[in-house]
Amino acid sequence: MTIRPRVLVLYYSSYGHVEALARAVREGAEEAGAEARLKRVPELVPPQVAERAGYKLSQPAPVARVEELAEYDAILFGTPTRFGTMAAQMKNFIDQAGGLWARDALVGKVGSVFTSTGSQHGGQEATLLTSHVPLLHLGMLIVGLPYSFKGQNRMDEVTGGSPYGASTIADDGQGGDRQPSTNELEGARFQGAHVTRVTHDLLLGRLNREAA
């Protein structure tokens, strides 16, 4: 039986770092057999403020609607860190999911999170862990980035990544921009593929149970 999980990679990105991870996550999901979509949440910052701050205003991914979350089997949420928690743009989007919560529309679906911080100790794990909380309230099944991704064990370079999800570091330590490394992008691809495989097995199990 051929099953193609429907996977949504939903992200918010100010400067493009989370967007780069999101694209790698989608690549991994597609390579593992998913029907994967890449979408973003709406920007809340006024355009003139975002422009002054140097935000990446041109992002080709379409803006998602809250109601469409129920159409997917798995959702990977990508958000930068804001003082150890998810960005307001992502939180605002999730906070509008009360209708989905009321009818149990996301119960049993797979949820996963990836992030970016400005520094090595800028709250990556705190953001990933606190982002799991609303997903659990929605009834989602949390999947992280297991240690079968061996890039987590690297000690020869500064790198993001934890068992809670893929991540990247956006500052080079001297006030300059740092793009996601090869290892960080590989972790994001691994997470996308891993979530897809877990979701596939869950869907197959449910079909077998219903057919029994």
N, C-alpha and C positions, 0 to 999 in steps of 0.2 A: 504494500500500500504506500503510495507516494503522498507525503504530507509536506506542504511548504508553509511553515509558520509565518504569520503576518507580524512583522517586527517594525516598530516605530522607533527611530532615533530622534529624540526631541531635545533640543538644546537652546541655551542662551549663551551668546558670546559677545563681549564688548570689543575685543581687540583681535579676535581670530584664532586664539589658542584653543578654546573649547571647540570651535568650528572644525579645526584641523583634526582633533581627536574624534569628533562626531563622524567625519568622513571615513576615518579609519575604522571606527566601530561598524559603520554600515558596510564597508568592504568585507569585514570579517563575517558579518551576518549573511551577506549574499554568498560568500564562498562556502558557507556551511549549509546553504540551501534555502535561505529565507527569502520571502518577498519583502524586501526592506524599503522603508521610506525615510527620508531625511527631512525633518521640519523643525521650525524654530518657534519660540514663543514671542509675543509682541514686545517691542521696546516700550519702556515707560518714560525714559528720559526725553525731554523736549529736544527736537532736532538741533536747535542752535547750541544747546548745552553739550549734546553728544558730539557735535562737530568740533567745538572748542576743546573737548577732552580727547580728541583724536580717535573716537570710536570708529570701528570698521562698519560704515553705514551700508555698504553694498554687500549683501549676502543673498545668494541666489536661492537658497532654500525657502520654500513657501511658509507662510505663517499658519500654524496649526489652530484648530478649533478644539475647545475642551471636549465637546460632545463626541468627537471622533476617536477619542482615546479608547472607547469601548469596542471599536472595530478591530483592534489589534490583539494578538495573543501575548505579545511581550513589548515592553516599553523600556528603552534605555534613556535615562535623563542625564543630560550634560549641563553642568552649571559651574561658573567660576565661584571662587570662595569670596564671601564678604564677611570678614571678621569671624571666621570659623563656621559659617553656615551658608546655605544656598543664597544666590542672588535674589533680590526682591522681585525681579522679573519672573523668575521661575516659581517663586513662592506665590506670587499673585495669580499665576496661571493655575497652579495646583489648588489654590484656595477657592477657585471657581468650580471645583469638581464635586460640590455638595450634592448635585442632582445624581451624579454617577454613584456616589457613596450611598445615597438613599435607596437606590434600587439594586445595590450590590453588583453594579455593572463591571467592576474591575476585580472582583473577588476571584482568586485562583489564577489570575494572570501573572506573568513573570515581570518583576521590576528590577532594574539595575541602575547604578549611578556612576558617573565619571566626572572629574573635576580638574580645575587648574588653579594654582596659587601663584602669588608673586614671588614667593621665596620658598626655600626648601622646608622651612618649618612654619609655613603660613596658614596651617589649619586644614591640610588636605584630608586627613583621616577624620577630623571633627566634622567637616562638611559632608563627607560621604556617609558617616554614621548618622548624623542628624537628618540627612535627607531620606534615610530609610524610614524614619518615623512616620511621616504622612503616608508613605506607600503602604506601610503596615496597617494604618487606619483604614485605608482603602481596600484592604484585604489582599494585597499583592504578595507574591512569593519572592523573597529577596535572593538574588544571585549576585555574587561578587566576582572577583578575579582570583581564582585559586592558584596555589603554588605550583600547579602543573605548568603555569607560565613561568619558566625558569629565569626570565629577565628580572623577576623580583629579587633574585638572590645576587644580583650583580653588586660588586663592591669596587669596581674599577672606575666608576663614574657617578656623578650626581644624577639621580634619576627619580622620577615619580613612580607611582604604582604601589598598591597595597592590596591585601586580600579583600578589602572592602570595595575596590574598584580602581580602574585606570586613572592616571592623573599625569599632569605635566607641570613644569615650573616655568613661569613666564618672564622672570627677570634673570639677567646674566650675572647678578651679584655686583655689578658696577653701574646700575641704573639704566642699562640697555635692554633691548628686547631680545628674548630668547625663544626660539621656536621649538615645538615638540621634537625631541630626539628620536632617532630610529628605534631605540628600545621602548620609549613611551608609546610611539605609534604602533609598534608590534603588540604591546600590552593591550591597547585599545582594540586592535583587530582580534586578538585572542578573546577578549571579553565579548565582543559582538558574536563571534563564532560559538563560544561557550554558552551564552544565553540562548542562541538559536538551537543548539543541540539539546539543552535541557528542556526548552519549550517543545521541541519536536517529540521528545520522549513523553512529556506530560500529555500532549495531545493524543499520541498513540495509545497511551495507557487509558485515557478516557474513552477513546473509541472502542478499545477492546472490552472495557467494563460495560459499556452500553450494549455491546453486541453479545455479551455473555448471557 
